[in-house]
């Protein structure tokens, strides 16, 4: 069909071309061409005369009479309504969860609903409850282990105290035995020497001389005295027996005693002689063997008990450290199990979300198509993730207007300034409020969309409570910045920037003359004149873009001003007031 259409179109073009060629050869065509050229010439002359007439009419310059009046400085911006307080309800369940039940969007939650604990969202908690049962069982086992380790700890503590006490008593008793044998003074001196030199060889002969003093006491001293006394007694008995035997022998020679009595006296003397020798031998054995052996043995026992006490204390510390480690591990396991159970119980409880504050139910993905595409709409059966906003509860009882103030006006806006708000949905109603806050940094989202536009988010209160207001309604906010009384004012477009100076063109003898002025505050229509103009003077409403070079030179020379030629980048003088560059009293360009 397309090929057929193309063929018909080409056929028509060929026929048209042939028709035109046929007309060219016709004389009537030339007559038509001459008439058309004459008509075009007449139309061009008429347009030129109309343009000249308009130019002549434009020579009548429009002026404005400088006057004193009140000047209201305002900043007007558009925005939208928002709830002053919004409560976001997010999922606190780890990972993701399935929505079982969900309150309908648009439901208004009252304070009574909050007090009654009205359920807004219920998430599936079956798997969490199963896990909770397992963790509670683990907690019971951990607590049993903790109790066992606590008891073992106290048992080990008591056992260590008993072992150390027994070792201390062994040391004490060994010291007493050593002191008992040598005497307290001598024993203490020997112990001190042994402590100073563990390889000490005790001089037993010197030690025997020291213990020979009866006043030092000790079993060794008593034994030495006994052995010495035994020798003395044996010798005295032996001497008496020898004396008796001598008298008996003399009497036997004279025949006064029998041989039997003589023989008995000899036996007594021999017996006592043997006893004396035994006593001397016993003393020698005591000095050579028994005394050194007992001293070394008692000293060794005392020192060994001291070492055993140190080992017992070390074993006690080691066992206590092990018991403490087992107890700490059991306590840590019990604490971890308790935290797991508490955390799981919180997770189960978090599956039932109750109303935390009054407000209008708005689903988390409403009004955000991007988020709705990423995570899906909020509805029953949908899955939500941890920290995801499920519902927002804006409290519509207290609303604010959120606007974006352009950077050229943000320095004028301050918290506390009065504002008038109109809502597009209710054009016949006017609301009042004041500026609550101005963002210290420009809006990054707006800066991303329009890098050349810098705006600052500003919040403005809306006085009173209005049930018919809803979040997101379009608003227009007029902020009252200042109210100047009885000041010189001119329309903002009469002030032109020329080479860094502000000029007004004043009518003098039907000739506009440039005059430098100083401006103050301004609004969208008028600007305050601080100096340079007088009340009643006539100024051009539309300053000229260019002046004739000769006129400019004469005027500037007379007023000693720079030539009033536009610098590159100056805006046309007949532009809209908002496009004219002007500065307020602070010198900030609008």
Order of alpha helices (4+ residues) and beta strands (2+ residues): alpha-alpha-beta-beta-beta-beta-beta-alpha-beta-alpha-alpha-alpha-alpha-alpha-alpha-beta-beta-alpha-beta-beta-beta-beta-beta-alpha-beta-beta-beta-beta-beta-beta-beta-beta-alpha
